[in-house]
Amino acid sequence: MKLLFAIVHHEDAGSLVDALLDQEHRATRLQSSGGFLKQSNATIMLAVEDEKVEAVLAIIRESCHSRSQVVNPMPPIMEPGEFFMPFPLEVEVGGATVFVVPIERFERV
């Protein structure tokens, strides 16, 4: 068995969990936040039999999409009298980061 951690954009999390449940995969959704943009993410955890890992990864690929977003960067700490003009920056957000970890023991109680 494998433990999958999928870190996904919050906009994709609901449809991902629904798609996993439609295929009878049990999943746990945790709210999280990213470090770069400090935006809301979701971490989806699920235990999967080895032969079903690729099918679950296909569901994740189908449900989680990258998109462009314009953000205003946070100004650095400045000294009095300095002037900082933030320019909007276009970045790619979304998609999924997936970790696949072997499970030594699994019990459902």
Secondary structure as UniProt FT lines:
FT   STRAND          2..9
FT   HELIX           10..22
FT   TURN            23..24
FT   STRAND          28..33
FT   STRAND          40..48
FT   HELIX           50..52
FT   HELIX           53..63
FT   STRAND          66..71
FT   TURN            80..81
FT   STRAND          89..94
FT   STRAND          96..102
//
